[in-house]
């Protein structure tokens, strides 16, 4: 596990680049930003992140206030419009989300054909297919993209849970129009209305994952949008990027790690052995945050409550023992992140491990939507450069002379 400063120095290097100017070869110094680290792509009004201070705000509102007082529906409205909704506006928005939950029968058929694939692959395929049925597909105006974003926000849970049912030989559970976004998602797992406490925890998770700046999946969506491709194409790219273990897969890996540890008393030795072998402790460290991820504290409290409610306190104890074992690395900027607690919450809620990343995606659609809309406002093709380090001025040898 590399400390953030070591990682940063490896991502930014001053290099000598040979270029031809006025017919002569000259050498210029350029700064290479691997992974585009610390490069500002554009301006945004969507989210503010201060990685050194551990601050996250959606549209200027602290994530702590949203976590304590808001709902996913209200947070989504805030992200999509930049304003807090009135009671009437929130009710209308909630009604629209509920009305848009169904997906075309043909998409269910497609899910059936690819049911044995990983849920993220199925989600990506289904989102791409939905473009063919969307009445606004060829309209990239702000109003049309907002409508598409709301529809996809509603349809993501339906796709994820329809696939989960189909792959297990069951008929998909119909969305419950009486339930809110988080409760309906949990309902479609087994057809059981979740408790208020369980719903509140799922609602909190969706809020905390709703938006997070120009992360890998959002950047992928912006790159596709930069070509003026359709909205569904950009979301499909975001889903594909999120499926990678270096981005969205940490929650699933944390649960696997907790199961491997098995007992809080084994956490310290497990961490020691893992680091000694060159491995990394999943759920620690972040490309942005140099202190604890501000979202983590809310899920930590959620894990503690849910573990006690379900009579499975050992999972919370294992996580806390792992945090304690990792304490020496905190001074190097390696702190717990939001994914560290999310996986255990999903497990306790009865969500299968391979659905952990799709849950992340379900919460992130509003953030992807508003970032795509921002990109369209002053769109430009995103085209960075690569430093060429291969051979130059090679002589072409005809095929007949190559032996």
PAGU-357839 format. One record per residue: residue in one letter; x, y, z of N, C-alpha, C in turn. Coordinates in steps of 0.001 Angstrom, whole numbers, plus 500000, padded with zeros to 6 digits. Example, Ala and Ser with C-alpha at 12.3 -4.5 7.8 and 13.67 -1.06 7.14 Angstrom:
! PAGU-357839
A513190494310507800512300495500507800513200496700507800 S512850497750507080513670498940507140512900500030507870 
! end
This chain:
! PAGU-357839
X500851498805500000500000500000500000500879501235500000 X500776502031498950501598503232498845500917504402499535 X501699505202500201501156506410500819500752507387499733 X499744508250500002499273509185498982500367510020498344 X501341510520499126502374511362498528503245510558497574 X503503509295497938504293508445497042503531508175495762 X502233507947495906501406507735494727501405508976493859 X501259510129494507501200511381493763502479511629492976 X503634511361493594504890511591492895505037510665491710 X504427509471491803504473508546490690503522508920489576 X502521509739489894501533510139488904501927511415488170 X502820512213488783503199513465488155504708513490487957 X505156513527486723506589513543486437506875514560485334 X507962515303485486508423516216484436509277515395483474 X508938515454482196509636514635481208510169515514480085 X511157514988479395511709515673478216510988515144476993 X510413516027476214509674515635475021510339516261473798 X510709515425472852511328515925471628510248516262470605 X510307517486470077509336517934469085510078518612467939 X509415518649466796509990519313465626509390520702465508 X510242521713465523509806523094465344510697523763464306 X510051524376463325510775525093462277511847524207461627 X511502522936461444512387522025460735513506521442461564 X513625521805462837514705521274463677514132520587464911 X514851519608465408514416518836466564514829519562467846 X513855519854468687514135520530469955513562519713471111 X513992520032472307513521519327473497512761520296474396 X511567519896474817510753520703475717510459519900476976 X510283520613478079509893519976479329508370519996479453 X507776518843479656506336518763479869506082517987481158 X504946518250481789504565517534482996503582516439482637 X503933515233482994503078514089482709502200513814483928 X500902513896483765499946513640484849499309512278484602 X499920511219485144499366509895484933498015509780485620 X497048509235484884495700509153485414495017510503485503 X495605511522484858495094512903484915494978513399486353 X495841512921487225495811513340488626496046514841488744 X495197515506489542495299516942489841495079517830488609 X494489517289487559494159518076486372492698518507486464 X492444519789486311491066520289486317490499520202484918 X489444519424484766488828519188483470487899520330483063 X487141520829484029486128521849483724485633522434485037 X484654523321484943483997523872486128482718523082486398 X482273523095487649481053522385488010480302523118489106 X479001522959489128478158523464490218477517522313490974 X477970521107490705477299519915491221477772519503492597 X479061519247492749479561518830494058480913519469494342 X481133519734495632482402520298496089483080519273496976 X484358519007496688485124518044497483486428518695497919 X486707518646499203487998519065499749488603517832500401 X489520517188499687490084515934500161490949516072501389 X491566517240501585492434517435502751491620517678504010 X490497518345503868489664518645505033488544517630505230 X488344516755504246487286515757504353485904516357504225 X485725517232503215484443517911503009483820517433501701 X482546517131501741481765516807500547480443517551500618 X480128518285499566478869519018499488478194518743498146 X476897518539498177476095518464496958475427519817496763 X475734520483495668475139521799495389475325522749496566 X476444522627497263476746523509498383476207523054499716 X475490521927499756474891521431500995475753520298501550 X476103520385502827476961519386503454476355517999503366 X477201517026503065476731515640503026476223515203504393 X476744515814505450476306515455506801474866515914507051 X474510517081506544473130517556506683472177516696505866 X472587516337504652471737515505503808471565514123504428 X472660513573504955472594512249505571471670512248506788 X471668513336507520470884513406508756469420513736508514 X469129514484507460467777515038507335467058514735506017 X467771514366504972467156514292503656466709512881503291 X466051512787502137465694511511501524466401511423500171 X466469510228499624467100510095498316466356510925497280 X465033510918497339464249511677496364464560513162496438 X464612513712497652464919515133497807466345515433497360 X467288514552497708468681514739497312468830514680495801 X468131513738495167468179513634493706467632514898493062 X466529515410493598465942516647493063466933517807493201 X467580517893494368468573518942494596469710518847493582 X470219517655493361471307517477492405470867517829490987 X469704517378490597469257517541489214468855518971488874 X468350519707489869467842521054489591468654522164490249 X469427521829491276470177522842492009469377523517493096 X468133523093493283467261523727494265466623522686495170 X466312523094496421465507522243497280464060522290496779 X463387521161496724462003521176496257461034521668497330 X459943522258496891458835522519497805458129521181498051 X457203521167498976456459519935499245455737519447497998 X455160520379497245454447520015496028455405519477494968 X456543520147494798457520519704493808458083518328494157 X458329518095495447458858516808495865457835515698495636 X456573515987495909455520514992495687455398514661494203 X455474515685493361455402515459491912456607514673491412 X457777514981491943458996514272491554458915512812491984 X458450512585493201458294511225493709457305510443492844 X456227511081492455455228510423491598455826510073490243 X456648510958489711457281510691488417458247509517488505 X459036509471489582459951508349489775459191507028489838 X458082507019490558457286505789490674456663505397489341 X456229506370488563455585506097487281456557505548486247 X457842505828486417458845505456485410459571504142485713 X459115503381486686459861502203487115459837501029486133 X458817500923485337458704499781484424459711499871483286 X460111498712482775460965498649481592460221497854480524 X460519498080479248459825497363478171460007495850478265 X459011495114477792459066493651477825460284493121477085 X460671493821476002461833493366475223463123493399476053 X463210494341476998464404494423477841464435493249478812 X463264492834479313463212491626480142463707490419479349 X463322490367478073463778489262477220465304489269477091 X465860490460476904467321490574476781467996490127478074 X467436490538479193467990490114480483467983488591480582 X466908487973480112466823486522480138467901485855479308 X468254486461478189469280485889477313470683485978477918 X470924486993478763472266487183479335472253486974480851 X471302486213481354471087486093482798472261485501483559 X473145484752482888474260484126483590475487485051483689 X475407486224483103476509487182483189476502487865484551 X477611488559484870477668489314486120476590490400486093 X475972490685487239474908491697487275475296493051486677 X476548493472486819476949494743486221476974494656484698 X477340493498484160477316493319482708475881493330482198 X474990492721482968473569492716482589473000494125482663 X473337494857483720472863496230483859473338497082482692 X474610496966482345475160497729481224474420497413479925 X474167496128479691473480495711478471472046496229478440 X471367496148479576469978496599479643469859498108479446 X470777498867480043470753500326479873470963500692478416 X471901500026477772472145500286476353470904499977475532 X470237498858475852469035498467475107467893499454475317 X467799500038476511466713500977476800466729502184475868 X467890502505475327467980503645474414467050503476473222 X466899502241472770466070501987471584464590502248471850 X464192502291473119462781502454473464462472503820474075 X463494504662474216463280505949474870462796506988473859 X461667507643474121461128508621473169462016509846472972 X462929510078473913463810511250473826465230510888473387 X465407509706472820466758509233472548467593510240471755 X467029510820470723467792511691469827467713513169470211 X467192513442471395467056514814471870467993515008473063 X469042515790472884469991516037473966469798517412474604 X468607517942474517468312519204475189468292518976476692 X468495520028477496468474519860478952467189519211479461 X466048519620478931464778519062479396464676517576479072 X465104517197477875465032515794477470466000514943478282 X467207515445478510468172514685479295467738514548480753 X467064515564481267466525515459482621465474514356482683 X464592514319481667463571513267481634464218511885481554 X465238511757480732465921510462480599466609510077481898 X467214511051482574467883510764483834466919510298484903 X465737510917484960464720510511485928464231509104485608 X464009508827484311463558507488483930464587506430484333 X465849506680484040466870505688484362467060505542485867 X466933506641486611466981506546488071465922505572488569 X464756505628487974463653504749488357463854503323487863 X464435503170486683464534501855486044465705501013486545 X466756501639487059467915500870487510467543499799488546 X466783500138489602466418499095490571465611497965489932 X464724498317489011463907497303488350464778496338487551 X465758496868486836466657496030486038467453495093486944 X468056495655487983468908494864488877468125493731489515 X466947494039490024466175493020490723465456492069489768 X465114492527488577464542491618487575465572490566487191 X466795490998486981467850490036486653468072489056487798 X468062489559489025468281488682490174467198487595490231 X465959487963489936464867486973489936465007485999488768 X465250486523487578465309485688486378466435484666486459 X467600485077486947468730484139487017468497483037488035 X467552483261488957467210482255489953465915481518489599 X465497481660488328464342480929487845463009481430488337 X462959482695488772461716483247489281461207484367488377 X459953484648488478459367485776487770459731487061488523 X460138488102487801460496489355488487459348489896489337 X459705490441490471458714491065491349458405492454490820 X457141492747490646456725494052490137457060495155491139 X457497496311490664457744497436491579456486497773492371 X456674498169493621455567498551494491455379500058494408 X454296500478493788454066501901493549453757502690494814 X453529501993495929453246502687497182454522503017497966 X455635502416497538456879502573498288457813503573497625 X458629504235498452459632505140497927460768504385497270 X461752505123496787462823504546495981463605503474496752 X464061503791497959464858502845498730464030501642499174 X462833501894499661461989500799500127461601499876498980 X461308500441497833460945499616496681462106498733496240 X463323499269496293464485498465495924464584497232496824 X464451497430498125464527496307499059463340495368498891 X462177495924498603460978495110498405461159494117497263 X461808494549496202461928493691495024462930492548495202 X463637492498496336464519491354496588463690490103496852 X462721490209497772461916489034498146460410489287498114 X460001490498497775458582490797497783458051491122499160 X458948491482500082458549491819501440458781493300501704 X457787493974502268457929495394502586458936495545503717 X460010496322503518461052496446504546460592497301505721 X461289497153506844460988497969508011461409499408507767 X460913500299508607461261501713508478462753501931508716 X463326501222509691464745501378509978465605500880508821 X465222499753508251465965499199507124465877500118505919 X464691500627505677464493501563504565465339502816504757 X465381503325505990466159504531506270467642504306505995 X468145503120506290469555502821506059469863502706504567 X468952502073503804469150501987502352469047503367501724 X468124504167502239467968505537501774469251506336502017 X469850506155503191471107506828503531472213506409502572 X472304505121502289473331504635501376473198505268500000 X471982505345499499471762505960498183472157507432498184 X471856508140499266472236509551499372473756509698499310 X474457508868500070475910508980500159476614508613498855 X475955507833498009476553507425496742476034508224495547 X475167509196495792474469509859494684475379510660493753 X476474511198494253477334512044493433478707512150494089 X479759512200493260481087512357493853482091512889492836 X481754514016492242482701514685491360483052513877490122 X484234514173489571484612513544488309485451512284488589 X484814511322489251485424510015489472485500509258488145 X485998508034488169486248507307486923484986507113486085 X483883506724486704482664506479485936482067507781485409 X482111508829486217481611510130485764482475510677484638 X483791510493484753484682510935483687484383510185482389 X484144508877482501483794508090481317482517508634480672 X481536508972481506480290509530480982480529510869480298 X481379511699480888481681513003480282482447512846478971 X483365511889478895484106511671477653483152511290476524 X482235510385476804481265509979475780480353511146475425 X479925511894476422479094513068476161479840514078475303 X481146514177475504481950515112474721481904514841473227 X481560513629472844481427513300471415480025513611470896 X479143514116471780477731514379471472476953513098471215 X477402512011471829476657510757471759475370510891472573 X474493509898472474473218509977473190473409509713474684 X472428510125475460472472510060476921472693508631477413 X471983507671476832472117506289477271473525505755477014 X474148506219475940475518505813475672476459506270476776 X476246507487477252477093508016478332476878507243479627 X475627506927479952475336506166481168475883504749481055 X475790504170479866476339502829479654477841502818479908 X478531503845479438479971503951479681480259504090481170 X479434504856481872479621505023483313479462503693484041 X478450502926483664478234501617484286479430500706484030 X479944500728482807481100499899482470482308500276483319 X482532501567483500483669502017484314483487501635485778 X482267501756486270481996501431487671482202499950487952 X482039499111486952482151497667487160483569497230487489 X484565498068487184485950497704487457486243497650488942 X487017496660489395487290496519490833488040497692491447 X488738498492490652489444499643491193488510500826491448 X487258500705491018486309501800491212485151501345492084 X484291500494491581483074500161492312483096498872493094 X484134498055492915484101496723493495484546496594494927 X484904497700495561485483497603496902484508497065497937 X483231497428497855482266496979498864482149495463498873 X482123494871497687482057493408497586483318492777498175 X484467493383497891485735492839498373485869492980499892 X485313494052500466485375494221501918484610493101502616 X483447492740502066482671491666502685483421490345502598 X484083490106501485484894488891501353486021488898502394 X486639490065502576487712490195503552487192489930504961 X486033490495505297485463490293506632485172488818506880 X484715488127505846484448486691505988485752485912506160 X486788486344505460488090485676505598488651485866507008 X488483487062507554488974487328508913488202486478509917 X486872486507509806486029485599510570485838485914512043 X486838486519512661486766486799514095487566488079514364 X487046488997515186487766490247515458489186490026515974 X489402488937516695490721488666517260491757488362516181 X491302488012514975492218487672513893492538488862513000 X491881489988513213491998491128512300493428491664512227 X494066491854513362495404492447513371496404491582512607 X496382490271512849497321489382512157496997489298510674 X495706489316510364495294489279508955495845490488508211 X495688491657508785496185492884508170497706492832508026 X498383492389509072499849492302509048500320491368507937 X499704490191507830500101489213506815499785489714505409 X498640490368505259498239490864503944499200491931503440 X499543492869504293500452493936503893501863493402503653 X502271492434504451503613491852504284503751491128502950 X502646490603502447502675489881501177502502490802499971 X502416492111500226502260493066499136500825493362498775 X499879492837499546498470493096499284498033494432499859 X496784494755499643496235495989500193494936495679500919 X494669496438501961493460496240502747492325496999502075 X491368496276501562490259496880500838489440497793501741 X489013498934501189488208499866501960489014500954502635 X490321500982502377491186502014502952491905502755501834 X492042504062502017492706504885501019491728505393499978 X492019506562499443491150507188498444491975508140497609 X491679508218496315492444509102495447492229510576495786 X491145510894496465490834512289496784491063512594498261 X490513511757499139490545512061500570491862511668501214 X492452512612501949493667512364502718493347512236504209 X492074512348504526491554512085505863490413511085505680 X489716510779506753488616509817506617487557510343505651 X487097509481504790486006509780503867484817510302504679 X484296511509504390483220512072505215481934511257505178 X481792510392504184480596509557504095480675508348505011 X481896507970505386482095506718506119481440506727507494 X481467507875508183480961507906509555479482507525509623 X478729507903508595477293507621508612477017506143508400 X477791505498507542477599504070507338478159503262508503 X479183503796509186479692503107510376478585502989511417 X477886504079511639476786504058512600475685503116512132 X475464503078510820474441502201510264474778500737510458 X476040500375510235476471498989510443476283498585511905 X476651499476512804476537499168514242475082498889514614 X474179499763514189472761499586514516472191498323513885 X472496498121512611471928496975511905472496495663512432 X473771495658512785474375494448513351473683494055514655 X473389495044515472472703494770516736471279494308516484 X470601494950515526469217494594515211469113493168514683 X470090492761513859470051491430513243470749490368514094 X471309490765515242471986489804516088473262489259515477 X473912490046514650475159489627514011476239490681514273 X476492490951515550477418492005515949478860491735515520 X479159490489515169480554490175514854481059490935513640 X480166491273512691480628491968511483481112493368511822 X480357494063512650480792495396513077482086495296513873 X482190494285514730483393494109515546484610493821514666 X484417493036513618485523492730512694485978493996511980 X485032494792511527485386496035510831486149496978511760 X485685497137512970486344498052513894487731497542514291 X487877496230514409489195495666514714490152495893513542 X489630495850512329490453496105511148490872497569511099 X489944498457511428490272499886511490491390500125512496 X491295499476513646492322499636514676493668499117514187 X493659498003513469494902497434512947495537498338511895 X494721499124511214495209500021510173495567501398510704 X495401501623511996495630502940512576497028503491512306 X498093502664512325499432503213512050499568503859510674 X498680503506509738498782504045508385498004505342508216 X497226505717509239496432506934509152497317508169509003 X498464508168509667499357509324509568499949509479508168 X499862508435507367500327508500505980499173508827505024 X498016509155505578496885509543504738496033508392504272 X496217507216504841495428506045504449494318505853505477 X493126506257505107491990506215506017490867505371505435 X489905505064506280488754504281505847487917505090504864 X487344504397503853486465505072502900485050504506502980 X484148505070502208482726504731502311482458503265502009 X483231502655501114482983501268500726483286500288501851 X484084500706502817484479499797503889483262499319504674 X482301500196504881481120499820505657479939499405504791 X479913499860503541478758499605502680478521498115502474 X479591497343502236479422495928501924478731495150503029 X479099495416504281478486494701505394477022495098505548 X476717496360505286475314496791505325474507496025504291 X475008495934503072474288495207502033474096493744502441 X475138493159502996475046491760503427473956491583504477 X473927492459505468472928492356506528471519492629506020 X471415493379504927470105493653504334469646492526503407 X470484491517503249470094490388502416470398490553500945 X471256491521500613471626491737499217472774490793498866 X472655489977497801473748489081497395475021489863497078 X476177489256497305477457489965497156477669490518495751 X477241489771494726477497490274493380476526491367492959 X475629491766493878474758492917493624475248494172494339 X476360494070495061476848495229495804477187496392494873 X477873496119493772478238497202492850476998497756492141 X476053496909491690474814497473491147474070498379492120 X474133498084493421473509498976494409474153500351494343 X475480500373494240476229501619494072475692502363492853 X475512501642491746475035502261490506473625502820490655 X472775502107491378471398502565491589471388503948492235 X472267504159493206472317505450493876472984506542493075 X473853506180492132474685507163491440474022507786490206 X472905507279489732472322507780488479472055509287488495 X471521509872489567471331511334489560472636512098489353 X473711511636489997474999512299489827475500512201488405 X475417511017487813475821510869486406474986511777485517 X473703511830485798472797512625484964473181514098484955 X473364514670486131473660516099486188475045516396485621 X475987515483485761477309515692485173477241515656483643 X476429514782483104476233514742481650475577516027481177 X474590516491481921473905517728481554474862518915481609 X475733518944482614476740520011482688477678519954481483 X478096518763481107479001518625479970478357519166478694 X477073518898478521476361519369477328476212520890477298 X476234521536478475476022522983478519477077523744477724 X478299523287477790479384523944477056480293522839476517 X479709521998475674480350520744475310481627520935474497 X482556520019474738483824520029474019484343518599473966 X484954518242472877485546516918472748486722516801473714 X486705515790474559487776515583475541488872514767474876 X490014515405474655491069514770473856492439515087474455 X492844514360475537494173514592476106495263514017475204 X496502514217475602497651513773474810498342512586475477 X499091511840474692499948510773475196501393511080474809 X502317510802475714503726510955475381504181509704474640 X504629509872473422505116508740472641506535508396473078 X506792507116473391508118506683473839508663505541472979 X508004505267471864508447504193470986509511504656470001 X509942503783469095510965504141468101510436505175467118 X511363505905466474511016506949465511511708506682464173 X511093507191463113511666507221461767512191505850461311 X511397504823461578511779503487461128511615503348459605 X512414502529459029512371502302457585511393501188457267 X510513501455456322509563500428455902510281499388455034 X510169498116455399510773497022454632509659496250453942 X509650496154452635508612495410451913508486493999452437 X507297493467452392507021492133452892507929491088452247 X508217491248450947509011490257450228510475490216450712 X510894491258451431512277491320451891512442490975453394 X511344490553454014511404490291455460511722488837455798 X511930488006454759512305486614454996511130485731455328 
! end
